[in-house]
Amino acid sequence: LSAFGPKGTGQRNDGINIGTALGTSVRAAAAGEGVYAGNQVPGFGNLVLLKHPGGWVTAYAHLDKLIVKNRD
């Protein structure tokens, strides 16, 4: 839906936005530890944050539902 980088309107996307059919499973980009799973971060809806070796964090936002918990 949207690529990484500047958007030309003074905004930028620090990730990529991928659309899919409702109910499609989302898989992690790599193994990691769940450091957040919830809906308390404004603008992200249901959100999962995974911390990976080397300090990388991936975010999975606007999820239909959460089936993981912190520390998964």
C-alpha positions in Angstrom: 0.0 0.0 0.0 2.9 2.4 0.7 6.6 2.1 0.2 9.4 3.1 2.6 10.7 6.7 2.5 9.7 10.3 1.8 6.1 10.9 0.7 6.6 14.3 -1.0 4.1 16.0 1.4 6.7 16.6 4.2 5.9 13.1 5.6 7.8 9.9 5.4 7.0 6.2 6.0 9.6 4.5 8.2 8.3 1.1 7.1 6.2 -0.5 4.4 2.5 -0.9 4.4 1.2 -4.3 3.1 -2.5 -4.9 2.6 -4.2 -8.3 2.7 -7.6 -9.9 3.1 -9.2 -9.8 6.5 -8.3 -12.8 8.5 -4.9 -13.5 6.8 -2.2 -14.6 9.2 0.8 -12.3 9.7 4.2 -14.0 10.2 7.2 -12.4 11.7 10.0 -11.2 9.5 12.5 -13.1 11.7 12.6 -14.8 15.1 12.4 -12.5 18.1 10.8 -11.7 21.4 7.4 -10.0 21.7 8.0 -6.8 23.6 4.6 -5.3 23.1 1.2 -6.6 22.1 -1.8 -4.3 22.5 -3.8 -1.3 21.2 -2.7 1.5 23.5 -0.3 3.2 21.0 -2.4 5.9 19.2 -2.5 5.6 15.4 -1.5 1.9 15.2 -4.6 -0.1 16.2 -3.7 -3.6 17.3 0.1 -3.6 17.4 2.8 -6.2 17.9 6.5 -5.2 18.4 9.2 -7.9 18.1 12.8 -7.4 19.2 15.3 -9.3 17.2 19.0 -10.1 17.8 21.2 -7.2 16.9 18.8 -4.6 18.3 16.3 -4.6 15.4 12.6 -4.2 16.1 9.8 -4.9 13.7 6.3 -3.5 14.1 3.1 -5.2 12.9 0.2 -2.6 13.1 -3.5 -2.3 12.3 -4.0 -6.1 12.9 -7.5 -7.4 12.9 -6.9 -9.3 16.2 -4.0 -10.2 18.5 -3.3 -13.8 19.3 0.2 -13.2 20.8 1.1 -11.7 24.2 4.1 -9.9 25.5 7.1 -12.2 25.8 5.9 -14.6 23.2 
